[in-house]
Amino acid sequence: MPKTSFSVGEHELELICESSGKEYIIYDNQIISEQQNSLTLSSIHNFEVSESAEVANYSVSFKSTISGLIKYNVKKYYFRFNKIQCEPE
């Protein structure tokens, strides 16, 4: 089962591909995305997590190669929420 682990800031990401075609994304020791991918050569996992009062969106793509290697690409986007205080008129 190919597995790749790395850090993104203070957080740990693991990308796992089983020979059955099952793919997992593990974020800080919790499965955050799971897909069955047995017929296609590529897949995309999108998920959203809270990081330090911000929302981070991740897009992780897997792509099989002819040599049997799996290429992956990780993109991370931040969304900041500013509190808006409304006062009655």
JOMO-V230533 format. One record per backbone hydrogen bond with DSSP energy under -0.5 kcal/mol. CO is the residue of the C=O (numbers start at 1). NH is the residue of the N-H. If there is no record, write none. Layout:
co->CO nh->NH
co->CO nh->NH
This chain:
co->2 nh->17
co->4 nh->15
co->6 nh->13
co->8 nh->11
co->11 nh->8
co->12 nh->28
co->13 nh->6
co->14 nh->16
co->14 nh->26
co->15 nh->4
co->16 nh->24
co->17 nh->2
co->18 nh->21
co->21 nh->37
co->22 nh->18
co->23 nh->35
co->24 nh->16
co->25 nh->27
co->25 nh->32
co->25 nh->33
co->26 nh->14
co->26 nh->28
co->27 nh->30
co->30 nh->27
co->30 nh->32
co->33 nh->25
co->35 nh->23
co->35 nh->37
co->41 nh->64
co->43 nh->62
co->45 nh->60
co->47 nh->58
co->49 nh->51
co->49 nh->56
co->51 nh->54
co->54 nh->51
co->54 nh->56
co->55 nh->57
co->55 nh->79
co->56 nh->49
co->57 nh->77
co->58 nh->47
co->59 nh->75
co->60 nh->45
co->61 nh->73
co->62 nh->43
co->63 nh->71
co->65 nh->68
co->69 nh->65
co->69 nh->71
co->71 nh->63
co->73 nh->61
co->75 nh->59
co->77 nh->57
co->79 nh->55
co->80 nh->82
co->83 nh->85
co->84 nh->86
